[in-house]
Amino acid sequence: MAKSVALLLILAGVTANLGQEAPAGLLARRYHDGEKLAYHMKGQNEQWSYQIQASGVVKRDANGRYVEEYAWSNLTSDGAPFKLNDATLKFHQLVSLDPAAPPSIPSLAQVQPILIGPITDFMTFYADLWLAIRTGKLNHAGDHFYQKQGTPASWADGNYTVLGEDSIDFDMTLTEITESNNMATLLVRHVPPEQPQVKLTAAWMREPVGDTPNNWVNVTKRGAKYVAEAGQETFDVEMKVSLADGRILWGSLHNPVKARQRECVDAALTDCGDSKSHDILRHIEISLEP
């Protein structure tokens, strides 16, 4: 949940920077009322693996803009069927590739917690493609657009997670156009800025764990102690997009975090135990079913 909420908060700022024009281009989505779509999603989130189905239909919202409305079903968790309750089955997720309809965070109050990750990761694919469409600058193989952002987005809840931030730029490339099947390949890399703006409280948190300045921090409260982590986060989103109508045919999200973790007894995070490495990896794939 944290990553996609952070992404959408960042996109709000990007939208303002791009201005009011909503240009069409090679990747533009061509919607038709009543169009039906179904995606199969499979994911690996650290030790947890899952598969799930998203079934959708194209409608118009109250402002007359096209949206895709999805329901979720057929969840398997670590290879075993997982029963979704009635409220979760009735939840409908709205996404859109209309450049005039910015991504928005749905209310997830009635959704079982196990489904929050798949829902928000699904949003990430749409948000990234929406941004690429919104720029209007990716129309030929090799076209590249770099959106500097850097402004930190927070997922801290003030209770369990007392500090949680990442800082990213968007590095987008139209890597390939395949005329034989009328398809384009888009790569959106979420990369550390030259000067990340995350709050790194203690000196040890500013020591780079990778080949860039640290752009990710997470501090949780556990009893009287704090578990603090700082490091490098990237994630790459690759998509195959139909040039006939702009539908996402396939997508993958690869999200590694390389961090240094310490357990501390003070809020300033200076009185801490030994440092240990903590690598986090999420990999998600979606595919459009025939």
HELIX and SHEET records of a PDB file:
HELIX    1   1 ALA A    2  LEU A   18  1                                  17    
HELIX    2   2 ASP A   86  LYS A   90  1                                   5    
HELIX    3   3 PRO A  113  LEU A  115  5                                   3    
HELIX    4   4 ILE A  116  THR A  135  1                                  20    
HELIX    5   5 ALA A  203  ARG A  206  5                                   4    
SHEET    1   A10 ALA A  80  PRO A  81  0                                        
SHEET    2   A10 TYR A  66  SER A  77 -1                                        
SHEET    3   A10 TRP A  48  ARG A  60 -1                                        
SHEET    4   A10 LYS A  36  ASN A  45 -1                                        
SHEET    5   A10 LYS A 276  LEU A 288 -1                                        
SHEET    6   A10 ILE A 248  CYS A 264 -1                                        
SHEET    7   A10 LYS A 225  GLU A 233 -1                                        
SHEET    8   A10 TRP A 216  ARG A 222 -1                                        
SHEET    9   A10 THR A 161  ASP A 166 -1                                        
SHEET   10   A10 ALA A 153  SER A 154 -1                                        
SHEET    1   B10 ALA A  80  PRO A  81  0                                        
SHEET    2   B10 TYR A  66  SER A  77 -1                                        
SHEET    3   B10 TRP A  48  ARG A  60 -1                                        
SHEET    4   B10 LYS A  36  ASN A  45 -1                                        
SHEET    5   B10 LYS A 276  LEU A 288 -1                                        
SHEET    6   B10 ILE A 248  CYS A 264 -1                                        
SHEET    7   B10 PHE A 235  SER A 242 -1                                        
SHEET    8   B10 MET A 183  VAL A 191 -1                                        
SHEET    9   B10 ASP A 169  THR A 178 -1                                        
SHEET   10   B10 HIS A 144  GLN A 147 -1                                        
SHEET    1   C 3 ALA A  80  PRO A  81  0                                        
SHEET    2   C 3 TYR A  66  SER A  77 -1                                        
SHEET    3   C 3 GLN A  93  VAL A  95 -1                                        
END                                                                             
